[in-house]
Amino acid sequence: MIDRQRTLERRTMMTAVVVVLQLLATIFFLVDVAGDARAGFGSHLAVETAAAVALLAGVVFGAVQLRWLVMRVHRDSAAVATARGALADLVCLRFAEWHLTAAEADVALFALKGCDIAQIASLRSTATGTVRAQLASVYAKAGVNSQVALMALFVEDLVDTGGG
């Protein structure tokens, strides 16, 4: 998701630069057309006018595209924040339902983040045996038998559409 957001931000910046360059070219052509119009309307003036109109259309299209990209970045950012909040709420709810102790909740959270037993023990400054026992208790309370099954339980809750 972060790569997608960076790509959208890059596209937004590139589009903004193109729109500004088109706007400057449009202003140049409009000023030139206004100056040449005093001498009379000819084929050269018609070409410059058409170029100015085309550039103006490009500026309008580019501005609309830029607005869409900015809105898309904001919508994606909001969706990620909502998903993070939903997951955090779900984790807290499930941990409370399972009556996890504070230590079990810490260990379970690290397990959900993908840490293995050694990493959890290191992060919590406890023995690996203690972490194993705490994870076994978490799995029993959650009704699962592995770290993958624990993760799947949360993913299933998040993607459940209520139709099943």
Sequence and secondary structure as in RCSB ss.txt:
>XXXX:A:sequence
MIDRQRTLERRTMMTAVVVVLQLLATIFFLVDVAGDARAGFGSHLAVETAAAVALLAGVVFGAVQLRWLVMRVHR
DSAAVATARGALADLVCLRFAEWHLTAAEADVALFALKGCDIAQIASLRSTATGTVRAQLASVYAKAGVNSQVAL
MALFVEDLVDTGGG
>XXXX:A:secstr
 HHHHHHHHHHHHHHHHHHHHHHHHHHHHHHHHHHHHTT   HHHHHHHHHHHHHHHHHHHHHHHHHHHHHHHHH
HHHHHHHHHHHHHHHHHHHHHHTT  HHHHHHHHHHHTT  HHHHHHHHT  HHHHHHHHHHHHHHHT SSHHHH
HHHHHHHHH  S  
